[in-house]
Amino acid sequence: MKSTFLKLTVLALATLYVLSSCSKSETEATPEAPSNFIIATSVTTAPFSGYLTSFGSTIPTGSVSNIKTSSRQGNQLLGFRTFGKNAFRMNNDAGERGITKYEVDATGGLKEVGFIAVDKAAFGSGQFIIMDATSGFYWDPALGLLKLQKFNPTTMQRTGELDFTSKLQDNTKQYVSLGQNMIMAKDGKLYANIHYGTTARKGYLDAQDGVIRLAVIDIATGNYEKTISINSGGRSTQIGWFNENEMWDLGDDGHLYFCNLGALGAGGSTVHRIKKGESEIDANWILKMDDITKNGFFHNLLIKGGKLYTRIPTEGIKPDFSNIGNEIWEYSAVDINTKAITKISGIPVVSFNGNANAIVEVNNEIYCMVVKASQNLNGFFKITGTNATQSFQVTEGGSVCGFAGLK
């Protein structure tokens, strides 16, 4: 079962964050028009080789090929994150684990301009967040399970670490990690997940209870402030994942929203939030997948205009995960206040596919990934309100798995 799920999640959850299409940095400048739009595509079997291509300053429309002489080829290409004019991945072109930085060169091609290697074996290695041009944090278990490494995104050099071993080590637990699956930021604080797992699986779907735990860290001082927690109601819980899909969003309302996968195949998936100006998980606001589709799960979200945009399965996920990659995922908008759900019209039910960039904000517009082999759909649709129309169709390069604008 593990091998079956691993194959699917590397493809679909994407070996699974957003940044959606943009970094969640609180310090990045006011949005400007992108100078380059990029598309990622890949094959749907290991080693998930594909192409990362720049289309210049004009947003792609109609039918486009993602194979150009300037395209960048790489393995384990299932999405990416961006910050400013750069794209970042949690693998290099050879598929090795680490943080890779790309920029568009004078010829219009994407070139690698930095790589920070991390432990190649552990799930979650290289989980990262960029705060500004000179400050970021990442997780490398080879350097310490309860440490956050610091790096400079401009020079792509490790610059130090924050060591919370003495604060968070619990010798009654088999395995404890910090920031392995999720590192978020809001109001000058980092929120890094604390995971209790097993020595055998080391953080891979091995949560020991249904409690979500986040360490709150002051960014300016690097000091640990407290641990906040909430019982998700599941028998076990997994927040965050192991690739570029961050599974959280700092909404335009100033609140931080994040996904909890729950116990995959057994329910308990939720969305929680930390309100603007606060540093506790909001006990009065929760979105439960089991109230919508029993045994489904949340894995993407984007918050804009009072709506939470996400994908909801039309059926529950089976205990053996055999249907996770099927065409069962439906784009929907959830009203933040009433939790009323509206299906996005104009988009068919889609397959899971690489989901790191399933719902992204590009050039101040919302786009969603639409891959549906049975209808020969392979591109991105633009959402306006609760309606969508196709923006572009990718005809070559593999299954579309990413779209963003570099500023």
Secondary structure, 3 states (H helix, E strand, C coil): CHHHHHHHHHHCCCCCCCCCCCCCCCCCCCCCCCCEEEEEEECCCCCCCEEEEECCCCCCCEEEECCCCCCEEECCCCCCEEECCEEEEEECCCCCEEEEEEEECCCCCEEEEEEEECCCCCCCCCCEEEEECCEEEECCHHHCCCEEEEEECCCCEEEEEEECHHHHCCCCCCEEEEEEEEEEEECCEEEEEEEEECCCCCCCCCCCCCEEEEEEEECCCCCEEEEEEEECCCCCCCECCCCCCCCEEECCCCCEEEEECCCCCCCCCEEEEECCCCCCCCCCCCEEHHHCCCCCCCCCCEEECCEEEEEEECCCCCCCCCCCCCCCEEEEEEECCCCCEEECECCCCECCCCCCCCEEEECCEEEEEEEEHHHCEEEEEEEECCEEEEEEEEEECCEEEEEEEEC
